[in-house]
Amino acid sequence: MNTLRTAIAGLTLLAGTTLVRADVITDWTQTAIDVMKAVNVAGNPWTRSMAMMHVSMSDSVNAVENRYARFTPDIAADPNASAEAAAAAAAREILMRQYPGQKARIDTAFTAMLERVPDSPARAAGIALGEKVAASVFADRQNDDTNVPDTYRPLTRPGVWVPTTPPLFSQYATARPWGMKAANQFRPGPPPKLSSTLYARDYNETKEFGGLKSVKRTDAQSDAVRFWAQGNLFAAWYQAAAQISARRGLGLAENARLFGLLSMGIANCYILDWDAKFHYQFWRPLTAIRNGDQDGNDATERDAGWLPLNATPMHPEYPSQAGINAGTARNILESVFGTGPESFAVTDVADARLQRRFDSLAQMAEEHKEVRIWGGIHFRNSLDVGEAMGRKLADHLLANYLKPTR
């Protein structure tokens, strides 16, 4: 994706070639994507930054308009302030605190906002309000345990080799989620026993469809696998949300709430899922299939040289991150937009020439999951369990946070 923020006659570019209506929420979503791309932030920290920014923006807007409950209501409301200025100032404050080296890019985005909001006491009040709200949200997340030292201990015995690349962000397994009691609040039961029929079913499906040299996977499925790299796994949901909200004409408070809930949900995915992953420590298909003669299941034939199409992520298999992402994001977006047909396109964040088009949120969620089997890095049960976790997570946030005040 082109990382240059483009202002074209009231339009903003959030999804490659797809133009959507300008909005302070989607504008700063794109700015945040650009900022984090520039400094190579991805995965769990990416989602944490997005949640801090979008919650700050939603709380700032509602400190002015009082349309939806605030996540951190400790800052006094100011109904005379500019809600747009407050949202922009909150976003700028969060990004500057996180990525001060990107000051020029952030200031350019803020200057563009100032051109849309007349210079007035309301604008000044909005800027002051947004900065206060963002400071409060930022302070609240400083004790969320996402930055504790990585002390993951590989399971081994003296003299036995283990992979020497540390797992990704293992500390998120014990981090404090957004609006939940603990990371294990929706922890699922264990993965299937290796001796089970369910495990054999999943093993053989991934082995046949997900192998590097699979003859069952179609070219179209291989293309989908290549598109759904880590960077697109969460960014695509923001692109879909921006396009549909623009088409529906959501107002500022509605859009701020939508993106606030979406970012809280996705950030929680990378905490709740990590809790379960590192609790169960279930093996990836690459390990499982090369050791198929060691699992005690006569229906799982070993393939000594099997390789997946996708590179295997450096964290345990169960449950699936793609599954929990799909369940959470789809539930939150459908709570606002419904379950009917929705035409939209999502663009690769690294290569704007690559794009996927969908006719519904459900269709994208399904492909979002299936590619993990076609790519050879997940088992189907893990996807199903992850999706169920995501739906519970979304329902919890919708029932308890950023609710209408009137």
Disulfide bonds with the S-S distance in Angstrom:
none
